[in-house]
């Protein structure tokens, strides 16, 4: 799942993941993501930090507090990664990527996290 309030980012990231044969579900913000995750748990969540309604950090904390979603791998993308590192760690984010990031790096993190979920 890609949760980002920027349609451009959702489409661009969705296309990248589509070329890797991933099924992609998109959410327009944290609230939309939380509702969709409640209905169907994705393998990995890629989320922006700053979104209206519910931020990526709030979404991560909510997911970690729920037994059904506590182990969902979370990749957070932000432009100020060093500033947010402590807060992201405290919220339970697995990977914090700073913008811009190499596309191969995102794919490698998704593959690693999805594989660790499958073997757990």
Biopython code that builds the backbone (N, CA, C, O; Angstrom):
import numpy as np
from Bio.PDB.StructureBuilder import StructureBuilder

atoms = [
    (1, "UNK", "N", (0.845, -1.182, 0.000)),
    (1, "UNK", "CA", (0.000, 0.000, 0.000)),
    (1, "UNK", "C", (0.885, 1.239, 0.000)),
    (1, "UNK", "O", (1.905, 1.303, 0.688)),
    (2, "UNK", "N", (0.466, 2.217, -0.790)),
    (2, "UNK", "CA", (1.121, 3.526, -0.823)),
    (2, "UNK", "C", (0.143, 4.535, -0.232)),
    (2, "UNK", "O", (-0.963, 4.710, -0.745)),
    (3, "UNK", "N", (0.556, 5.202, 0.856)),
    (3, "UNK", "CA", (-0.273, 6.246, 1.472)),
    (3, "UNK", "C", (0.456, 7.573, 1.320)),
    (3, "UNK", "O", (1.488, 7.795, 1.954)),
    (4, "UNK", "N", (-0.074, 8.447, 0.487)),
    (4, "UNK", "CA", (0.545, 9.750, 0.244)),
    (4, "UNK", "C", (-0.531, 10.698, -0.258)),
    (4, "UNK", "O", (-1.353, 10.327, -1.096)),
    (5, "UNK", "N", (-0.523, 11.930, 0.259)),
    (5, "UNK", "CA", (-1.530, 12.892, -0.173)),
    (5, "UNK", "C", (-1.206, 13.482, -1.539)),
    (5, "UNK", "O", (-2.034, 14.190, -2.113)),
    (6, "UNK", "N", (-0.016, 13.204, -2.073)),
    (6, "UNK", "CA", (0.355, 13.674, -3.402)),
    (6, "UNK", "C", (0.007, 12.613, -4.448)),
    (6, "UNK", "O", (0.563, 11.515, -4.448)),
    (7, "UNK", "N", (-0.924, 12.963, -5.337)),
    (7, "UNK", "CA", (-1.314, 12.023, -6.392)),
    (7, "UNK", "C", (-0.121, 11.686, -7.279)),
    (7, "UNK", "O", (0.018, 10.546, -7.722)),
    (8, "UNK", "N", (0.733, 12.661, -7.540)),
    (8, "UNK", "CA", (1.919, 12.441, -8.381)),
    (8, "UNK", "C", (2.815, 11.368, -7.758)),
    (8, "UNK", "O", (3.290, 10.469, -8.452)),
    (9, "UNK", "N", (3.041, 11.467, -6.447)),
    (9, "UNK", "CA", (3.884, 10.481, -5.756)),
    (9, "UNK", "C", (3.227, 9.106, -5.783)),
    (9, "UNK", "O", (3.896, 8.103, -6.030)),
    (10, "UNK", "N", (1.921, 9.054, -5.530)),
    (10, "UNK", "CA", (1.220, 7.763, -5.552)),
    (10, "UNK", "C", (1.345, 7.105, -6.922)),
    (10, "UNK", "O", (1.657, 5.919, -7.022)),
    (11, "UNK", "N", (1.100, 7.880, -7.975)),
    (11, "UNK", "CA", (1.146, 7.323, -9.330)),
    (11, "UNK", "C", (2.560, 6.889, -9.689)),
    (11, "UNK", "O", (2.760, 5.796, -10.219)),
    (12, "UNK", "N", (3.537, 7.735, -9.403)),
    (12, "UNK", "CA", (4.935, 7.414, -9.738)),
    (12, "UNK", "C", (5.406, 6.168, -8.993)),
    (12, "UNK", "O", (6.002, 5.273, -9.592)),
    (13, "UNK", "N", (5.144, 6.110, -7.701)),
    (13, "UNK", "CA", (5.560, 4.952, -6.909)),
    (13, "UNK", "C", (4.779, 3.718, -7.327)),
    (13, "UNK", "O", (5.335, 2.622, -7.403)),
    (14, "UNK", "N", (3.497, 3.891, -7.596)),
    (14, "UNK", "CA", (2.673, 2.779, -8.056)),
    (14, "UNK", "C", (3.172, 2.188, -9.358)),
    (14, "UNK", "O", (3.182, 0.969, -9.528)),
    (15, "UNK", "N", (3.586, 3.045, -10.277)),
    (15, "UNK", "CA", (4.132, 2.558, -11.558)),
    (15, "UNK", "C", (5.423, 1.776, -11.335)),
    (15, "UNK", "O", (5.630, 0.718, -11.928)),
    (16, "UNK", "N", (6.290, 2.311, -10.470)),
    (16, "UNK", "CA", (7.549, 1.634, -10.161)),
    (16, "UNK", "C", (7.273, 0.237, -9.600)),
    (16, "UNK", "O", (7.878, -0.741, -10.038)),
    (17, "UNK", "N", (6.373, 0.148, -8.645)),
    (17, "UNK", "CA", (6.064, -1.145, -8.034)),
    (17, "UNK", "C", (5.357, -2.073, -9.014)),
    (17, "UNK", "O", (5.550, -3.288, -8.979)),
    (18, "UNK", "N", (4.543, -1.499, -9.883)),
    (18, "UNK", "CA", (3.878, -2.288, -10.913)),
    (18, "UNK", "C", (4.864, -2.960, -11.852)),
    (18, "UNK", "O", (4.644, -4.093, -12.280)),
    (19, "UNK", "N", (5.956, -2.263, -12.175)),
    (19, "UNK", "CA", (6.979, -2.863, -13.044)),
    (19, "UNK", "C", (7.666, -4.032, -12.355)),
    (19, "UNK", "O", (8.254, -4.886, -13.019)),
    (20, "UNK", "N", (7.598, -4.078, -11.029)),
    (20, "UNK", "CA", (8.182, -5.178, -10.256)),
    (20, "UNK", "C", (7.142, -6.261, -9.950)),
    (20, "UNK", "O", (7.404, -7.193, -9.190)),
    (21, "UNK", "N", (5.959, -6.121, -10.554)),
    (21, "UNK", "CA", (4.849, -7.068, -10.422)),
    (21, "UNK", "C", (4.218, -7.107, -9.038)),
    (21, "UNK", "O", (3.680, -8.131, -8.617)),
    (22, "UNK", "N", (4.289, -5.986, -8.340)),
    (22, "UNK", "CA", (3.591, -5.893, -7.059)),
    (22, "UNK", "C", (2.171, -5.426, -7.315)),
    (22, "UNK", "O", (1.933, -4.612, -8.207)),
    (23, "UNK", "N", (1.228, -5.936, -6.538)),
    (23, "UNK", "CA", (-0.135, -5.414, -6.556)),
    (23, "UNK", "C", (-0.117, -4.184, -5.671)),
    (23, "UNK", "O", (0.339, -4.246, -4.529)),
    (24, "UNK", "N", (-0.602, -3.078, -6.182)),
    (24, "UNK", "CA", (-0.521, -1.820, -5.452)),
    (24, "UNK", "C", (-1.911, -1.307, -5.100)),
    (24, "UNK", "O", (-2.801, -1.237, -5.948)),
    (25, "UNK", "N", (-2.074, -0.953, -3.836)),
    (25, "UNK", "CA", (-3.281, -0.308, -3.339)),
    (25, "UNK", "C", (-2.857, 1.082, -2.896)),
    (25, "UNK", "O", (-1.796, 1.250, -2.293)),
    (26, "UNK", "N", (-3.681, 2.077, -3.193)),
    (26, "UNK", "CA", (-3.315, 3.454, -2.865)),
    (26, "UNK", "C", (-4.298, 4.079, -1.887)),
    (26, "UNK", "O", (-5.504, 3.836, -1.933)),
    (27, "UNK", "N", (-3.731, 4.899, -0.996)),
    (27, "UNK", "CA", (-4.538, 5.654, -0.034)),
    (27, "UNK", "C", (-4.150, 7.117, -0.142)),
    (27, "UNK", "O", (-2.976, 7.449, -0.302)),
    (28, "UNK", "N", (-5.157, 7.997, -0.053)),
    (28, "UNK", "CA", (-4.923, 9.426, -0.239)),
    (28, "UNK", "C", (-4.359, 10.120, 0.994)),
    (28, "UNK", "O", (-3.821, 11.223, 0.898)),
    (29, "UNK", "N", (-4.480, 9.477, 2.152)),
    (29, "UNK", "CA", (-3.939, 10.055, 3.386)),
    (29, "UNK", "C", (-3.940, 8.975, 4.455)),
    (29, "UNK", "O", (-4.293, 7.827, 4.184)),
    (30, "UNK", "N", (-3.542, 9.343, 5.676)),
    (30, "UNK", "CA", (-3.459, 8.370, 6.751)),
    (30, "UNK", "C", (-4.791, 7.769, 7.147)),
    (30, "UNK", "O", (-4.872, 6.576, 7.440)),
    (31, "UNK", "N", (-5.841, 8.583, 7.160)),
    (31, "UNK", "CA", (-7.170, 8.075, 7.514)),
    (31, "UNK", "C", (-7.658, 7.056, 6.494)),
    (31, "UNK", "O", (-8.185, 6.005, 6.862)),
    (32, "UNK", "N", (-7.483, 7.365, 5.212)),
    (32, "UNK", "CA", (-7.862, 6.459, 4.141)),
    (32, "UNK", "C", (-7.075, 5.153, 4.270)),
    (32, "UNK", "O", (-7.633, 4.065, 4.122)),
    (33, "UNK", "N", (-5.776, 5.271, 4.547)),
    (33, "UNK", "CA", (-4.931, 4.075, 4.704)),
    (33, "UNK", "C", (-5.416, 3.223, 5.872)),
    (33, "UNK", "O", (-5.534, 2.004, 5.744)),
    (34, "UNK", "N", (-5.696, 3.855, 7.006)),
    (34, "UNK", "CA", (-6.144, 3.118, 8.192)),
    (34, "UNK", "C", (-7.433, 2.352, 7.903)),
    (34, "UNK", "O", (-7.574, 1.199, 8.312)),
    (35, "UNK", "N", (-8.375, 2.986, 7.201)),
    (35, "UNK", "CA", (-9.640, 2.324, 6.868)),
    (35, "UNK", "C", (-9.419, 1.143, 5.924)),
    (35, "UNK", "O", (-10.006, 0.076, 6.104)),
    (36, "UNK", "N", (-8.565, 1.344, 4.912)),
    (36, "UNK", "CA", (-8.310, 0.263, 3.958)),
    (36, "UNK", "C", (-7.569, -0.899, 4.617)),
    (36, "UNK", "O", (-7.842, -2.063, 4.326)),
    (37, "UNK", "N", (-6.627, -0.574, 5.508)),
    (37, "UNK", "CA", (-5.850, -1.622, 6.185)),
    (37, "UNK", "C", (-6.756, -2.445, 7.100)),
    (37, "UNK", "O", (-6.564, -3.651, 7.255)),
    (38, "UNK", "N", (-7.735, -1.787, 7.697)),
    (38, "UNK", "CA", (-8.700, -2.496, 8.548)),
    (38, "UNK", "C", (-9.474, -3.533, 7.736)),
    (38, "UNK", "O", (-9.795, -4.611, 8.235)),
    (39, "UNK", "N", (-9.771, -3.197, 6.484)),
    (39, "UNK", "CA", (-10.530, -4.089, 5.613)),
    (39, "UNK", "C", (-9.658, -5.189, 4.997)),
    (39, "UNK", "O", (-10.109, -6.326, 4.856)),
    (40, "UNK", "N", (-8.412, -4.862, 4.630)),
    (40, "UNK", "CA", (-7.515, -5.833, 3.988)),
    (40, "UNK", "C", (-6.073, -5.431, 4.278)),
    (40, "UNK", "O", (-5.619, -4.361, 3.871)),
    (41, "UNK", "N", (-5.366, -6.299, 4.983)),
    (41, "UNK", "CA", (-3.993, -6.021, 5.401)),
    (41, "UNK", "C", (-3.025, -6.166, 4.228)),
    (41, "UNK", "O", (-2.944, -7.237, 3.625)),
    (42, "UNK", "N", (-2.285, -5.095, 3.896)),
    (42, "UNK", "CA", (-1.286, -5.205, 2.823)),
    (42, "UNK", "C", (-0.029, -5.912, 3.339)),
    (42, "UNK", "O", (0.114, -6.122, 4.543)),
    (43, "UNK", "N", (0.872, -6.276, 2.436)),
    (43, "UNK", "CA", (2.137, -6.909, 2.835)),
    (43, "UNK", "C", (3.111, -5.880, 3.397)),
    (43, "UNK", "O", (3.860, -6.167, 4.331)),
    (44, "UNK", "N", (3.095, -4.675, 2.818)),
    (44, "UNK", "CA", (4.000, -3.597, 3.221)),
    (44, "UNK", "C", (3.262, -2.268, 3.048)),
    (44, "UNK", "O", (2.475, -2.106, 2.115)),
    (45, "UNK", "N", (3.519, -1.320, 3.952)),
    (45, "UNK", "CA", (2.966, 0.028, 3.848)),
    (45, "UNK", "C", (4.098, 1.003, 3.563)),
    (45, "UNK", "O", (5.097, 1.040, 4.282)),
    (46, "UNK", "N", (3.932, 1.793, 2.503)),
    (46, "UNK", "CA", (4.844, 2.897, 2.203)),
    (46, "UNK", "C", (4.051, 4.168, 2.463)),
    (46, "UNK", "O", (3.028, 4.405, 1.821)),
    (47, "UNK", "N", (4.514, 4.983, 3.396)),
    (47, "UNK", "CA", (3.743, 6.165, 3.755)),
    (47, "UNK", "C", (4.585, 7.425, 3.804)),
    (47, "UNK", "O", (5.770, 7.394, 4.133)),
    (48, "UNK", "N", (3.950, 8.524, 3.471)),
    (48, "UNK", "CA", (4.541, 9.846, 3.622)),
    (48, "UNK", "C", (4.388, 10.232, 5.086)),
    (48, "UNK", "O", (3.584, 9.635, 5.803)),
    (49, "UNK", "N", (5.152, 11.224, 5.536)),
    (49, "UNK", "CA", (5.020, 11.700, 6.908)),
    (49, "UNK", "C", (3.897, 12.718, 6.991)),
    (49, "UNK", "O", (2.946, 12.533, 7.750)),
    (50, "UNK", "N", (4.000, 13.787, 6.220)),
    (50, "UNK", "CA", (3.053, 14.895, 6.306)),
    (50, "UNK", "C", (1.852, 14.674, 5.395)),
    (50, "UNK", "O", (1.946, 14.772, 4.172)),
    (51, "UNK", "N", (0.713, 14.372, 6.030)),
    (51, "UNK", "CA", (-0.536, 14.205, 5.295)),
    (51, "UNK", "C", (-1.648, 14.843, 6.127)),
    (51, "UNK", "O", (-1.572, 14.854, 7.355)),
    (52, "UNK", "N", (-2.675, 15.371, 5.469)),
    (52, "UNK", "CA", (-3.795, 15.955, 6.225)),
    (52, "UNK", "C", (-4.592, 14.866, 6.936)),
    (52, "UNK", "O", (-4.606, 13.714, 6.503)),
    (53, "UNK", "N", (-5.248, 15.235, 8.019)),
    (53, "UNK", "CA", (-6.100, 14.288, 8.750)),
    (53, "UNK", "C", (-5.316, 13.434, 9.720)),
    (53, "UNK", "O", (-5.471, 13.568, 10.934)),
    (54, "UNK", "N", (-4.483, 12.566, 9.203)),
    (54, "UNK", "CA", (-3.655, 11.691, 10.029)),
    (54, "UNK", "C", (-2.287, 11.588, 9.372)),
    (54, "UNK", "O", (-2.173, 11.166, 8.221)),
    (55, "UNK", "N", (-1.256, 11.972, 10.102)),
    (55, "UNK", "CA", (0.100, 11.928, 9.553)),
    (55, "UNK", "C", (0.596, 10.482, 9.474)),
    (55, "UNK", "O", (-0.003, 9.574, 10.051)),
    (56, "UNK", "N", (1.680, 10.292, 8.762)),
    (56, "UNK", "CA", (2.294, 8.971, 8.676)),
    (56, "UNK", "C", (2.739, 8.465, 10.035)),
    (56, "UNK", "O", (2.651, 7.269, 10.313)),
    (57, "UNK", "N", (3.221, 9.372, 10.890)),
    (57, "UNK", "CA", (3.633, 8.971, 12.242)),
    (57, "UNK", "C", (2.435, 8.534, 13.074)),
    (57, "UNK", "O", (2.512, 7.544, 13.802)),
    (58, "UNK", "N", (1.325, 9.268, 12.969)),
    (58, "UNK", "CA", (0.107, 8.870, 13.695)),
    (58, "UNK", "C", (-0.396, 7.521, 13.193)),
    (58, "UNK", "O", (-0.820, 6.676, 13.981)),
    (59, "UNK", "N", (-0.348, 7.327, 11.877)),
    (59, "UNK", "CA", (-0.774, 6.061, 11.280)),
    (59, "UNK", "C", (0.097, 4.920, 11.799)),
    (59, "UNK", "O", (-0.419, 3.871, 12.183)),
    (60, "UNK", "N", (1.407, 5.119, 11.813)),
    (60, "UNK", "CA", (2.320, 4.075, 12.297)),
    (60, "UNK", "C", (2.020, 3.726, 13.753)),
    (60, "UNK", "O", (1.958, 2.549, 14.111)),
    (61, "UNK", "N", (1.836, 4.742, 14.589)),
    (61, "UNK", "CA", (1.539, 4.484, 16.008)),
    (61, "UNK", "C", (0.226, 3.713, 16.159)),
    (61, "UNK", "O", (0.135, 2.796, 16.976)),
    (62, "UNK", "N", (-0.788, 4.082, 15.375)),
    (62, "UNK", "CA", (-2.082, 3.394, 15.442)),
    (62, "UNK", "C", (-1.940, 1.936, 15.020)),
    (62, "UNK", "O", (-2.500, 1.043, 15.657)),
    (63, "UNK", "N", (-1.194, 1.697, 13.950)),
    (63, "UNK", "CA", (-1.014, 0.328, 13.470)),
    (63, "UNK", "C", (-0.256, -0.518, 14.486)),
    (63, "UNK", "O", (-0.598, -1.682, 14.696)),
    (64, "UNK", "N", (0.758, 0.045, 15.113)),
    (64, "UNK", "CA", (1.556, -0.694, 16.102)),
    (64, "UNK", "C", (0.751, -1.001, 17.373)),
    (64, "UNK", "O", (1.031, -1.979, 18.066)),
    (65, "UNK", "N", (-0.237, -0.173, 17.672)),
    (65, "UNK", "CA", (-1.049, -0.361, 18.883)),
    (65, "UNK", "C", (-2.121, -1.435, 18.706)),
    (65, "UNK", "O", (-2.720, -1.868, 19.690)),
    (66, "UNK", "N", (-2.372, -1.869, 17.483)),
    (66, "UNK", "CA", (-3.411, -2.847, 17.182)),
    (66, "UNK", "C", (-2.751, -4.203, 16.923)),
    (66, "UNK", "O", (-1.884, -4.311, 16.056)),
    (67, "UNK", "N", (-3.147, -5.226, 17.658)),
    (67, "UNK", "CA", (-2.538, -6.555, 17.521)),
    (67, "UNK", "C", (-2.634, -7.095, 16.086)),
    (67, "UNK", "O", (-1.732, -7.794, 15.627)),
    (68, "UNK", "N", (-3.712, -6.776, 15.389)),
    (68, "UNK", "CA", (-3.914, -7.289, 14.027)),
    (68, "UNK", "C", (-2.948, -6.664, 13.019)),
    (68, "UNK", "O", (-2.654, -7.267, 11.987)),
    (69, "UNK", "N", (-2.455, -5.456, 13.313)),
    (69, "UNK", "CA", (-1.592, -4.747, 12.358)),
    (69, "UNK", "C", (-0.208, -4.440, 12.925)),
    (69, "UNK", "O", (0.598, -3.782, 12.267)),
    (70, "UNK", "N", (0.069, -4.903, 14.123)),
    (70, "UNK", "CA", (1.309, -4.531, 14.824)),
    (70, "UNK", "C", (2.577, -4.943, 14.085)),
    (70, "UNK", "O", (3.618, -4.308, 14.249)),
    (71, "UNK", "N", (2.506, -5.989, 13.278)),
    (71, "UNK", "CA", (3.713, -6.481, 12.591)),
    (71, "UNK", "C", (3.790, -6.053, 11.131)),
    (71, "UNK", "O", (4.698, -6.476, 10.415)),
    (72, "UNK", "N", (2.860, -5.225, 10.680)),
    (72, "UNK", "CA", (2.877, -4.746, 9.296)),
    (72, "UNK", "C", (4.156, -3.939, 9.054)),
    (72, "UNK", "O", (4.402, -2.965, 9.766)),
    (73, "UNK", "N", (4.979, -4.321, 8.065)),
    (73, "UNK", "CA", (6.188, -3.547, 7.772)),
    (73, "UNK", "C", (5.830, -2.151, 7.257)),
    (73, "UNK", "O", (4.975, -1.999, 6.385)),
    (74, "UNK", "N", (6.501, -1.131, 7.812)),
    (74, "UNK", "CA", (6.230, 0.254, 7.441)),
    (74, "UNK", "C", (7.498, 0.915, 6.922)),
    (74, "UNK", "O", (8.525, 0.949, 7.600)),
    (75, "UNK", "N", (7.403, 1.442, 5.699)),
    (75, "UNK", "CA", (8.465, 2.259, 5.108)),
    (75, "UNK", "C", (7.938, 3.679, 5.070)),
    (75, "UNK", "O", (6.886, 3.933, 4.484)),
    (76, "UNK", "N", (8.656, 4.611, 5.688)),
    (76, "UNK", "CA", (8.235, 6.009, 5.715)),
    (76, "UNK", "C", (9.181, 6.830, 4.844)),
    (76, "UNK", "O", (10.401, 6.681, 4.916)),
    (77, "UNK", "N", (8.597, 7.697, 4.021)),
    (77, "UNK", "CA", (9.367, 8.544, 3.118)),
    (77, "UNK", "C", (9.188, 9.997, 3.542)),
    (77, "UNK", "O", (8.068, 10.460, 3.758)),
    (78, "UNK", "N", (10.313, 10.714, 3.659)),
    (78, "UNK", "CA", (10.267, 12.100, 4.101)),
    (78, "UNK", "C", (11.424, 12.899, 3.532)),
    (78, "UNK", "O", (12.445, 12.339, 3.134)),
    (79, "UNK", "N", (11.256, 14.204, 3.497)),
    (79, "UNK", "CA", (12.342, 15.056, 3.007)),
    (79, "UNK", "C", (13.316, 15.419, 4.128)),
    (79, "UNK", "O", (14.438, 15.846, 3.855)),
    (80, "UNK", "N", (12.897, 15.254, 5.385)),
    (80, "UNK", "CA", (13.798, 15.588, 6.496)),
    (80, "UNK", "C", (14.000, 14.376, 7.398)),
    (80, "UNK", "O", (13.581, 14.373, 8.556)),
    (81, "UNK", "N", (14.650, 13.344, 6.853)),
    (81, "UNK", "CA", (14.760, 12.061, 7.539)),
    (81, "UNK", "C", (15.562, 12.127, 8.834)),
    (81, "UNK", "O", (15.196, 11.469, 9.808)),
    (82, "UNK", "N", (16.630, 12.891, 8.873)),
    (82, "UNK", "CA", (17.446, 12.933, 10.090)),
    (82, "UNK", "C", (16.680, 13.563, 11.248)),
    (82, "UNK", "O", (16.797, 13.120, 12.390)),
    (83, "UNK", "N", (15.901, 14.593, 10.951)),
    (83, "UNK", "CA", (15.119, 15.266, 11.983)),
    (83, "UNK", "C", (14.067, 14.331, 12.585)),
    (83, "UNK", "O", (13.756, 14.421, 13.773)),
    (84, "UNK", "N", (13.529, 13.447, 11.771)),
    (84, "UNK", "CA", (12.427, 12.581, 12.203)),
    (84, "UNK", "C", (12.853, 11.200, 12.672)),
    (84, "UNK", "O", (12.011, 10.425, 13.126)),
    (85, "UNK", "N", (14.128, 10.872, 12.578)),
    (85, "UNK", "CA", (14.570, 9.502, 12.846)),
    (85, "UNK", "C", (14.105, 8.999, 14.220)),
    (85, "UNK", "O", (13.546, 7.905, 14.308)),
    (86, "UNK", "N", (14.318, 9.757, 15.271)),
    (86, "UNK", "CA", (13.928, 9.326, 16.609)),
    (86, "UNK", "C", (12.433, 9.128, 16.736)),
    (86, "UNK", "O", (11.976, 8.143, 17.315)),
    (87, "UNK", "N", (11.669, 10.065, 16.194)),
    (87, "UNK", "CA", (10.209, 9.982, 16.269)),
    (87, "UNK", "C", (9.691, 8.788, 15.459)),
    (87, "UNK", "O", (8.758, 8.105, 15.880)),
    (88, "UNK", "N", (10.300, 8.544, 14.296)),
    (88, "UNK", "CA", (9.900, 7.408, 13.462)),
    (88, "UNK", "C", (10.222, 6.088, 14.161)),
    (88, "UNK", "O", (9.416, 5.158, 14.141)),
    (89, "UNK", "N", (11.391, 6.009, 14.774)),
    (89, "UNK", "CA", (11.754, 4.797, 15.525)),
    (89, "UNK", "C", (10.755, 4.548, 16.653)),
    (89, "UNK", "O", (10.299, 3.423, 16.853)),
    (90, "UNK", "N", (10.421, 5.611, 17.386)),
    (90, "UNK", "CA", (9.480, 5.496, 18.501)),
    (90, "UNK", "C", (8.089, 5.072, 18.029)),
    (90, "UNK", "O", (7.361, 4.395, 18.756)),
    (91, "UNK", "N", (7.726, 5.472, 16.810)),
    (91, "UNK", "CA", (6.411, 5.119, 16.256)),
    (91, "UNK", "C", (6.387, 3.698, 15.697)),
    (91, "UNK", "O", (5.318, 3.174, 15.385)),
    (92, "UNK", "N", (7.554, 3.072, 15.569)),
    (92, "UNK", "CA", (7.611, 1.702, 15.072)),
    (92, "UNK", "C", (7.849, 1.569, 13.584)),
    (92, "UNK", "O", (7.575, 0.519, 13.003)),
    (93, "UNK", "N", (8.361, 2.628, 12.953)),
    (93, "UNK", "CA", (8.656, 2.592, 11.513)),
    (93, "UNK", "C", (9.862, 1.683, 11.284)),
    (93, "UNK", "O", (10.862, 1.784, 11.995)),
    (94, "UNK", "N", (9.767, 0.795, 10.291)),
    (94, "UNK", "CA", (10.863, -0.138, 9.997)),
    (94, "UNK", "C", (11.983, 0.512, 9.205)),
    (94, "UNK", "O", (13.161, 0.287, 9.482)),
    (95, "UNK", "N", (11.608, 1.329, 8.205)),
    (95, "UNK", "CA", (12.597, 1.973, 7.334)),
    (95, "UNK", "C", (12.195, 3.425, 7.134)),
    (95, "UNK", "O", (11.041, 3.721, 6.824)),
    (96, "UNK", "N", (13.156, 4.331, 7.314)),
    (96, "UNK", "CA", (12.931, 5.747, 7.047)),
    (96, "UNK", "C", (13.798, 6.134, 5.860)),
    (96, "UNK", "O", (15.025, 6.105, 5.944)),
    (97, "UNK", "N", (13.151, 6.501, 4.743)),
    (97, "UNK", "CA", (13.864, 6.878, 3.522)),
    (97, "UNK", "C", (13.782, 8.379, 3.315)),
    (97, "UNK", "O", (12.698, 8.958, 3.384)),
    (98, "UNK", "N", (14.909, 9.011, 3.063)),
    (98, "UNK", "CA", (14.925, 10.432, 2.752)),
    (98, "UNK", "C", (14.715, 10.658, 1.268)),
    (98, "UNK", "O", (15.215, 9.902, 0.435)),
    (99, "UNK", "N", (13.962, 11.720, 0.940)),
    (99, "UNK", "CA", (13.744, 12.086, -0.471)),
    (99, "UNK", "C", (14.916, 12.940, -0.931)),
    (99, "UNK", "O", (15.416, 13.748, -0.148)),
    (100, "UNK", "N", (15.360, 12.796, -2.135)),
    (100, "UNK", "CA", (15.030, 11.715, -3.070)),
    (100, "UNK", "C", (15.809, 10.453, -2.688)),
    (100, "UNK", "O", (16.868, 10.538, -2.067)),
    (101, "UNK", "N", (15.294, 9.310, -3.052)),
    (101, "UNK", "CA", (15.958, 8.037, -2.762)),
    (101, "UNK", "C", (16.078, 7.258, -4.069)),
    (101, "UNK", "O", (15.258, 7.423, -4.972)),
    (102, "UNK", "N", (17.106, 6.404, -4.167)),
    (102, "UNK", "CA", (17.214, 5.557, -5.366)),
    (102, "UNK", "C", (16.062, 4.555, -5.395)),
    (102, "UNK", "O", (15.763, 3.923, -4.382)),
    (103, "UNK", "N", (15.424, 4.409, -6.539)),
    (103, "UNK", "CA", (14.292, 3.492, -6.664)),
    (103, "UNK", "C", (14.675, 2.067, -6.281)),
    (103, "UNK", "O", (13.875, 1.336, -5.697)),
    (104, "UNK", "N", (15.918, 1.674, -6.619)),
    (104, "UNK", "CA", (16.369, 0.318, -6.295)),
    (104, "UNK", "C", (16.395, 0.101, -4.787)),
    (104, "UNK", "O", (16.164, -1.010, -4.308)),
    (105, "UNK", "N", (16.678, 1.169, -4.040)),
    (105, "UNK", "CA", (16.720, 1.070, -2.591)),
    (105, "UNK", "C", (15.323, 0.778, -2.028)),
    (105, "UNK", "O", (15.174, -0.052, -1.131)),
    (106, "UNK", "N", (14.308, 1.457, -2.554)),
    (106, "UNK", "CA", (12.933, 1.207, -2.125)),
    (106, "UNK", "C", (12.542, -0.232, -2.430)),
    (106, "UNK", "O", (11.985, -0.915, -1.570)),
    (107, "UNK", "N", (12.825, -0.700, -3.636)),
    (107, "UNK", "CA", (12.490, -2.074, -4.034)),
    (107, "UNK", "C", (13.192, -3.080, -3.122)),
    (107, "UNK", "O", (12.578, -4.061, -2.700)),
    (108, "UNK", "N", (14.468, -2.850, -2.813)),
    (108, "UNK", "CA", (15.221, -3.761, -1.943)),
    (108, "UNK", "C", (14.603, -3.829, -0.549)),
    (108, "UNK", "O", (14.501, -4.909, 0.033)),
    (109, "UNK", "N", (14.191, -2.687, -0.012)),
    (109, "UNK", "CA", (13.552, -2.679, 1.306)),
    (109, "UNK", "C", (12.222, -3.437, 1.273)),
    (109, "UNK", "O", (11.922, -4.207, 2.185)),
    (110, "UNK", "N", (11.429, -3.217, 0.224)),
    (110, "UNK", "CA", (10.141, -3.913, 0.104)),
    (110, "UNK", "C", (10.360, -5.420, 0.037)),
    (110, "UNK", "O", (9.676, -6.183, 0.719)),
    (111, "UNK", "N", (11.308, -5.842, -0.778)),
    (111, "UNK", "CA", (11.568, -7.277, -0.915)),
    (111, "UNK", "C", (12.007, -7.878, 0.413)),
    (111, "UNK", "O", (11.541, -8.952, 0.794)),
    (112, "UNK", "N", (12.900, -7.192, 1.118)),
    (112, "UNK", "CA", (13.406, -7.690, 2.399)),
    (112, "UNK", "C", (12.287, -7.773, 3.432)),
    (112, "UNK", "O", (12.153, -8.781, 4.126)),
    (113, "UNK", "N", (11.488, -6.718, 3.533)),
    (113, "UNK", "CA", (10.408, -6.687, 4.518)),
    (113, "UNK", "C", (9.311, -7.687, 4.199)),
    (113, "UNK", "O", (8.795, -8.350, 5.098)),
    (114, "UNK", "N", (8.950, -7.802, 2.931)),
    (114, "UNK", "CA", (7.906, -8.753, 2.533)),
    (114, "UNK", "C", (8.371, -10.181, 2.782)),
    (114, "UNK", "O", (7.587, -11.025, 3.217)),
    (115, "UNK", "N", (9.639, -10.453, 2.508)),
    (115, "UNK", "CA", (10.175, -11.807, 2.736)),
    (115, "UNK", "C", (10.254, -12.126, 4.216)),
    (115, "UNK", "O", (9.993, -13.262, 4.610)),
    (116, "UNK", "N", (10.605, -11.158, 5.043)),
    (116, "UNK", "CA", (10.691, -11.418, 6.484)),
    (116, "UNK", "C", (9.300, -11.661, 7.063)),
    (116, "UNK", "O", (9.152, -12.418, 8.023)),
    (117, "UNK", "N", (8.285, -11.028, 6.488)),
    (117, "UNK", "CA", (6.899, -11.262, 6.919)),
    (117, "UNK", "C", (6.468, -12.673, 6.576)),
    (117, "UNK", "O", (5.837, -13.358, 7.381)),
    (118, "UNK", "N", (6.813, -13.100, 5.377)),
    (118, "UNK", "CA", (6.399, -14.417, 4.907)),
    (118, "UNK", "C", (7.036, -15.549, 5.703)),
    (118, "UNK", "O", (6.441, -16.616, 5.850)),
    (119, "UNK", "N", (8.238, -15.324, 6.217)),
    (119, "UNK", "CA", (8.940, -16.391, 6.934)),
    (119, "UNK", "C", (8.673, -16.341, 8.437)),
    (119, "UNK", "O", (9.093, -17.237, 9.170)),
    (120, "UNK", "N", (7.980, -15.305, 8.899)),
    (120, "UNK", "CA", (7.770, -15.159, 10.347)),
    (120, "UNK", "C", (6.627, -16.022, 10.836)),
    (120, "UNK", "O", (6.317, -16.018, 12.027)),
]
sb = StructureBuilder()
sb.init_structure("model")
sb.init_model(0)
sb.init_chain("A")
sb.init_seg("    ")
for serial, (resi, resn, name, xyz) in enumerate(atoms, 1):
    if name == "N":
        sb.init_residue(resn, " ", resi, " ")
    sb.init_atom(name, np.array(xyz, "f"), 0.0, 1.0, " ", f" {name:<3s}", serial, name[0])
structure = sb.get_structure()
